[in-house]
Amino acid sequence: PTRPSQSPRTALVSRTPHSGTRVHHFAMRSSTQFAVSAAVAATAVSTGASSSDCLGFDTCPDFPQPYGPGSYPTSYNYTGTFPSDFVWGLGTASYQVEGAYNEDGRGASIWDTFTGANTVGMVGSVCNETPCPINEAQFDKGATGNVACDQYHQYKEDVKLMVSLGLKNYRFSIAWPRVVPTGSVADGVNELALQYYDNLINELLANGITPYVTLYHWDLPQALLNSGNATNPTYGWYETDENGHPNAKVVDHFVDFAKICFGRYGDRVKTWLTFNEAWTFLYLGSGSGKAPGIAEYNNVSTYPYIGGHNVLIAHAKAVKLYRDEFQASQGGSIGITNNCDWREPASEADVDVGAAARGVEFWLGWFADPLYFGDYPESMKRVVGDRLPTFTAEESALVKGSADFFGLNHYGTGWVTNSEDPEWMEIHGVVSEEGFPQAESIWLFGAGWGLRKLLNWVNLRYGNPDIFVTEGGWSLPADSAAEAQHDLDRTGYYANYTSEILNSIVEDGVNVKGYFAWSLMDNFEWERGYVERFGVIFNDFAFGTDENTATNQTHQPTAGSQVRTPKDSACWLSQLWQTNSLLDPDFQC
């Protein structure tokens, strides 16, 4: 990773004509093993070709608004006030912050396996002897969530830190393998885990902080994905019936887990998210850098679509359960959060506009269209063909309408040029981030106006739903609290993005109800381990020895002495929350 070459504190001022240079959005990708072959894609396209020049569409889409080609902002406005009920928050995920991976009865997760953590003897483990193998896609070899931010032990101190910032809303996830070690409630529920989340929720509420809870943030119990188990093979989200239709036992296990959580915490938790970023843990988890990343499912031409269908059914069944048994008495709301980077046409040409539209529909529409229309996007059905599962009438009715609000994670933006080849995600488009400022992360390129365009897209397509932006953030390198302190690029990112959120509300009539910055603190950044930092609080991981990692054991987080130090962006956000008004990125606390 390298430092940004251009500050996100400035808007994109100009852009040269598209060069045609391909800039990959994600690093872990193999053109031979993971890409969809041109022959496969051509077969699908030939069965569903449209009459327009834009593949997948009967007529080419209009150029997305509110900014037309060449009219992108060269600066942002930092004055204006948000609606009085606007929700501001910060977020984390269980595997990224909790640690205590082998304490108090927690079972093994697919991320323990992916990182090569020592899971020998743990419930659900697929490792029989140390060192446990590290998935080749794990960039930061030896990094695990074994200790991470040690929040399992430091949650009271973390809540005090939240209070010092004036934080009023905290989004976190409940670790399924901690609560249900095998993933199956029939095998037993871990009371110590339930008590931990009781304690965390109670501590938050006692300090005036509202919990927003995600049920699944990628840490599938490993026991539910073990096709090699001779007596009880399990296939995670990838399972089908004898006819090839998605039909996973994990669906009902997830609903059982959700029921435990609703019943235990629903008297205090009033906003639930079933899944976080299904696109990420399925598409990237099928061979492109995320867990599980195992050979038998590393085929993005089929398995993400099977898994996606199962996840949508699991989501819808959990929502139905909540509405049938809990919502009336508990008074909460429930949804799912999906992610999408904005895809902007590289030119006014119809084919580029169509390619960009496919880029959004094949990413966000894949998981959002079924919630509102009961089916996948027509463009996606035409291009992907029969590799995309078909909803039965019962499934369509179950999924349609299964969200009380629209959860959206958004980070960056890219240009799209039409291509005759399938390319990444089969959108028949090449993505470039030319001219955009880049974060430390190789995939993150900032443009506040891209968020405004995406919000408008959601608003127009889905009938003006209530939208909560549940993640957004900027990664920067730092080896010390002093180096991390003046994170002006991160502050600039938040200033530009919040400016465009307010524009979408005031000028475009979009019902944006809240924004959760990512993240509360530096944490385990998945396959990038501890190389990248997204937190508004610097975390000194107290690097030392962890003998339960497979390599690099002497430079890993340790428990008991980690120190958190707020960065300038934390102070900036605190002022934003307090005033509920836009803030100049140069504001000094």
N, C-alpha and C positions, 0 to 999 in steps of 0.2 A: 504493500500500500504506500502511496505517496501523498504528500500534502496537496490540498487543492491548489490548482494553478490560477484560479480566479475566485474572488470572494463572492459567496452567496448574498452578501449584503447589497450587491448591486443587481439590478435586473439584467436580463439578456438584452444588450444594447443593439447588437446587430448580428446577423448570421450570414455566412457566405453560402452560395448555392451548394446544394447537397453534393458531396463528393463521390458518393457511392461506396465509401469505405465502410466496411462492416465493423461495428463496435458491439461486441457481445455484451448482453445484459448480465450474464452470469458466467463465472469462470469454468465451473465443473461441467463440461459438456464434451462428448465425443461424437464426431460426425459419423463414425462408423458404427458405434454401438447404440447410441441413444437417439440419433436423429431419425425422423420419419423419412423413409425412402421416397424419392420422386415417383417411383412406380406405384407404391401404395397410395400416395396422395393423389396421383393422377386417376387411379381407379375410383376413388371416392368422388373426386371432382366431376368425373365424366357422368356419374350417376345422378348428380344434382346440379348440373350447370344452370346458371341463370341467363337471362336474355340481355343483361346489361354488360358494360365493359368492366364492371366491378364484380369480381368473383364472389359468389355467395349472395348477391343482392339482385332483385328484379330491376331496381333502378339505383343508380349510384347515390350514396348518401350526400346530404348537404355538407358543406364545410362547417366544422363544429364552431360554435360561438361560445362566449361573447366576443372573442378576438378573431378577426379575419386574418388572412395571410398578409404578413408584412405590417400588421398593426399591433404587435406585441408591446407591452409597456416597457419603457426605458427607465422607469422609477416607480416607486410605490408610495402611496399615501399612508401616513402614520397618525392620522387623527380620526376620531370617531368612536362611538360607544356601542357595545354589544347589548342585545336584549337582556333585561334584568335577570331572566332565568337561565342564561347561558351557563353551561357546565364546563368548568376547567378542571383538568386532572393530569395525573402522571400514571404510567403503567409499568408493569413488570410481568414476568412469567415464572412459573414455579421452578422449572429446571434451570433457568438462568440465574436465579438468586438464592434459592433455599439452601442448597447443600444438604448435609446430613443424609447422604444418598443411601447409606446402609444402616441407618439408625431407626429404632422404634418400629421395626417390622415392615419398613417400606420394601416393596418388591422391585425387581429390575425393570427398567424401561428400555425402549428401543434406542434412546439417546445414551444410556449407559453402555449399551452394546456397541453403538456406532463409534463412541470415543475410546473404547478399549478399557473402560473402567473395570476394576476387579470385582466381578459379580459372582465369583465362585461361592456357591452355597446360598446365594440369595434366591428367593422365590422367583420362579420364571426365568432364571438365568439360562443362557445357551452357551456359556463358557465353563469348561470343566477344569482348566488349569491356567495358572498365570505364566507369562503375561497374556492377558486376553487380547485378541487381535484388534487393531485399530482400522477402521474403514479407510480405504485409500482416499476417500473424498474429504476426510478430516484434515483441514489445512494446518491447524495448529496442533501438531502431534504431541500427545501427552495431556493436552488440556481436556478437562472433563467438568461435569457439574458436581463432582464429589463434594466439594466445599463451596465453590462459587462465592457468593456474597455472604454466606453463613447466616442468611436471614432467619433460618429456622431457629437459631439461637439468639439472634440480635434483633428480633422483630420489635421489641419494646423500644430499643434505642432508635430504630428506624422510624417508628411512629413519632417519637419525640422530634426527630429531625424534620419529618413532614410538617409537624405543628409549627416548627420554627420558620418554615417557609410560607406558612399560611395555606397549605394545601387542604382542600376541602373534599376532594374526590380521588380515590385510589383504585386503579384497576389492577387486579392480580388474578392468577389462575390457581385452581385446586389440582393437585397432582393425583391423577387417577391411580397410579401404582402405589402411592402412599396410602390412599384411603382403601383401595381394594387391591391387595398385592398381586393376585393372579388375574385381575381384571374382571373376574366373575364373582358377583355378590354371593352366589350360592356357596362359594368356598370360604367366605368369611369377610368381615369388614373390620378394619383396623381402628379400634377405639382411640388409640393414642394419636393417630392422625386426625381423626375427627375433632379431638380435643384441641389439637394445635390450631386448626382453622377457627374453632370456637374462640380461642384465645386471641388470635389475630383480629378477627372481626370485632370482638368486644373491645379490644384495645383501640381500634380505629374509631368505633362509635363513641367510646368514652372521651375521645379527643376531638369530636366534632367532624370526623372524616367519614364520608359515605363510601361503602365498598361497592365496586362494580366487579362482578365475578365471571371469569371465563372457565368453562368446564373442561375444555380440551385445548391446551396450547402445546400440542405436538408430542407429549410424553406418553405414548401408548404403552401400556403394560406389555413387557416382552413376552409374557406367557400367552398373549393373544396373537402373536405372530411367530409361530414355530412350526413350519410345515414338516420339519424333521422329527417331530414327536411321534413315536411309533404308535402310542395308545390314544393320543388325543391331538392330532395335527390341527393347527390353527393357521389362519391365513390373513389375519388383520382386516384391513379395508379392501383387500384385493379378491375376496372370495366371490364365487359365482355358484349358481345351481347347475344341475346336470345339463341344462339347456344353454348355459353360458350367460344367463341373466344375473346381474349383480344380486347377491342374496347372502349377506355375511352374518354369521352368528354374532360378530362383534357389535352389530347394530343394537341387538337387545341387551347385550352386556352394557353398552353405553347408556341406554335408557335406564337400566337398573341403577347404575352409578349416579346418573342425574337425579333419580328419585331419592336416593340417599341424601344428596346435597340439598335438594329442594326441601325435604322434610326436616333436615337438621338446621339449615341456615336461613330458610325462606322467611322466617319471622323478622329477620334483620337485613337480609340482602334483598333489595328491591329491583335490581337490574341484573339480568343474566345474559350471558353470551354462550351459546352452545359450543361453537368452534371458532378458532382463530386461524384465518388464512388457509382454507382448505386447498386453494391453488398451490400454495407453497409446500405444504407437507405431502401433497400428492404428486404434483408435477415435478418439483425439485427433488422430492423424496424417491422418485423412480429413476434415480441415476444421475441427478444433476446437483449434488452437493448437500442434500439434507437426508436425515434418517427416514426410512431404514436403509435405503441405498444398497440393497442386496441383489445379487446377480439374477435370481429368478424373476424379479419384478422390475429390473432396470430396462424397461422398454416403454418409452413415452408415447408410442403409437397406440397402446392399448390400456395399460394398467392404470394410468391416472384417470381415465374415463370410467373404468370399473369402480375404482376407489371413490371417485367423486359422486357417483350415483349412490353408493352405499352411505357416504357421509350425509348427503342430502336427505336420505330416508331416515338416518339416525337423528339428524337435526329435527326433522318434522315430527317424528315420533316423540322425541323429548318435549317439544313444544306442545304437542297435543296432551301429553301427560300433565304438563304444568298447567295448561289451561283447564283441563278437566278436573284436576284434583287439588290444585294449590292456588291458582291465581285469584280466585274470588275471595278467599279468606286472607291471603297474604298481601294482595294489592300490588304485586310487582309487574314487571314487563320482561319480555324475553325476545331475543333475536340471535343473529349470527353476525360475525364480522368477517368481511371479505376484503381482499387487498387488490390494488391495481395502481400501477404507474400510468400516467397519462401518455397517450400515443397521439402525437400531432402530425398531420400530413406534412410531408417535406416540401410539397408544392401544391398549387391549386389544381393540378391535374386530377381528373376524376379517379384514375386508378390509384393515385397516392391517397386520396381521401378515402377510398374504399379499403385500402390496405390498413390505414390507421384505424378505421372503424372496426375492421376484423381484429386488430390488436387489442381493442378494448372489449369487444364482445366475446372473444375467445378466452379472455382472462376474467373480467368481472361478470360479464353476462352469463358465462358458463354456470356460475353459482347463484347469481341473482335473478336471472330470468325465471327459473323454476319457482322461486318464491313468490313472484308476482303474476306469472302467466301459466305456471304449471308445466312448462316445457323448456327445452334448451333453445338458444338463439337459432333462428332459421339458417343464418349464414353458416353457423358452426355445423349444423346437421348436414348441410349440402357439401361442405368441404371435408369433414371428417367421415361422413358416410356411416356405414353400419358398424364402425368401430365405436361410435357413440351410442350408449345404451338408449333404449326407448322406454319412456315412462308408461306403465300400465295405467288404465283409467283410475284405478284405486290409488296408485302412487301419485299421480298428477293432482288428484283432489286433496291428498294428504299434504303435499308439499306447498301447493298454492295457498298463499295467505299466511304462511307459517313464520311471520316476523312482525313484531310490534313496532319496530323501527329499523332503519338501515344502518348497519355498522360498517364503517369504511376505514381501512388502513391505507395511507398514501404517503409516499416519500418523494418520488422524482418523476422526470419527464424525458421523453425521447422523440426524435423525428422518425417517421416511417416512409420508406419509398417502396413502391410496388415491386414485386419480384415474380418471375415465372416459376421459381422453385418454391417448395414448401417453406423453407427456412424455419427458424425457431418458433415453436408453438403452432406451426402449420398456418400462419397468418398470410403466407405468400407476401411477405414484406420484410425489408431489411431495416433494422433499427440503428440509428446513429444518435449519439449525444453531443455532436459537434457544437461547440460554442457555449455549452452549459458548464457552470462551475461544478467541480467534482469534490465529493467528500472523501474521507479516507477509504471508505468502502468502494470496491471496484465497480459496483452496480448503481451507485447513488449519484445522480446528477440533478441539481436543483433548479426549479423554476416555479415561483409562487403562482404565476398565472396558469400553470398546468393543473394545479389543484382547483382553481376556479372553474376551468373548463370541465374537469371531471365531475365536480359538484353539479354543474349545469346538466351534464349528460345524465347523471343519476336522476335529477329532478324531472327532466323531460321524459325520460324513458319509463320511469316507474310511478309517475303521477304525484309528484311533490311529497314524497315521504319525509318523515322526521329523520334527519341524518345525524349520527354521532360519528365524528372522525376519531376513531379509537386509537390510532397511532400516527405519528409523524415525527421525524427526527433527523439528526445530522451527526455523522461520526467524524471524530477528529483524533489524531494521535497525541499521546501524552504519556510520559514515563514517571511523572511526579505531579503532586498536587500543584506545585508552583507553575509547572509547564502547562497544566490544564486550566489554570485559574481564568485567564483572559481568553475565553472561547468566543471571540467576536463573530466568527463565521457562523457558529451555531445560533447565536443571538440574532444575527442577520437573517438566517433561515426562518426562524420563528416569526420575526417581524414581518417579513414578506408574505409568508403563508397566512398568518392571521389577518393581514391587510386584505388579502384576496378572499378569505372566508367572509369578512364583513362586507366586502363588495358583493359577494354572491347573495348575502342575506338582504342587503339594502337595495341594491340595484337590480338583482336578478330574481328576487322573490324565492330563493331557495331556503328551505326550512332546516338550516344547520342548527343543531341544538347543543353541540358541545365539541370540545377538542381536547384530546389527551396526548400530551407530549410523550415521546419515547426517548429516554427512559428515566425513571427515578434516579438510577445510579448506574455507573459502569458495571457490566456483568458478563456472564459467559455468553459470548456472541456466536453461539452455535458452532458451525464448522470452523469459524475464524477464531474460536477460543477466546483468548485474552489479548489478542492482537489489536482489536478495534474497540473503541469506546464511544457509546451513544449517550451516556448518562449526563444529566445536568448536575449531578453530584459525582465528584471524583472518588473512586474507591481504591484505597490502598489495600490490596489483597493480602498483604503480609506474606509475600511469596517465600516459600520454604519447601520443605520436603513432604511429599504425599506418596507413600509407598503403594497406594492403591491405583496409581496410574501406570500405564504400560511403558512409558518412556519419559525422558526429561523430568524425572521425579523430583529433582531438587529446585525446580522453579515453578511451583504450583501454589494456588491459594491455600492458606491454612486458617484454621478456626481459632476464635478466641481473642484475636488482637487486630482485626481489621478496623481501619479508620476511614470515615467518610468526611469529605470536605466539599461543601457547595462551591460550584463554579459561578462565574459571573452570570451565566445564562439562568441559573436557578434564582438568583436575585432579580434578574430581569423579568422572569416569568412570575415571580412572587408579586412584583409591582403590577404586572398586567392583570393578574387575578384580582388583586385588591381594588384596582380602579375600574376593572371591567371595560377598559378602553385601550385602543391601540397605543403602542408605545414605540418611540423612535429607537432604532437599534443602537444608537449611541448613548442611550440613557445610562447613566452611571449611578449605582446604588450608593 
